[in-house]
Amino acid sequence: MTLSRAVPTITLEGAKHLAAKAEAEALRRGWTIAVAVVNPDGGLILFHMIDGTQPGSEQLAILKARTSSRMKRTTKVLEEGVAGGRPALLSLPGLVMLEGGVPIIEDGVMIGAVGISGMSSHQDGEIAAAALAEG
């Protein structure tokens, strides 16, 4: 029998750091958002929501993060696929095709994903990008 090596995963501290960056950027813009950070398999590590965020954004943030981690790509790519004439993507079970989910890459390895919901999909994507930006 062979054993697989452990999969590198974002830490809780790393997830807290990303959530804080997302919150700071959203508040700077006057936006209300929910933030979800998942491991590479889509397991929830952290959920964070700014006061006043619409309740529907709770599950959407988690779904965006899980979709991104399980498909190993941004949810923007999937949204663009549907918009570009691939409606079959909508039949993929348990996934959401809205921008705002982005893989977390460290040293060339996906260690998780972040999902943002609360504003328009494009704005959610902007917050996700800000959370993952260096610095």
Beta strands, then each sheet from edge to edge (+ up, - down):
strand 1: 34-38
strand 2: 44-49
strand 3: 101-106
strand 4: 109-117
sheet 1: 2+ 1- 4+ 3-
end
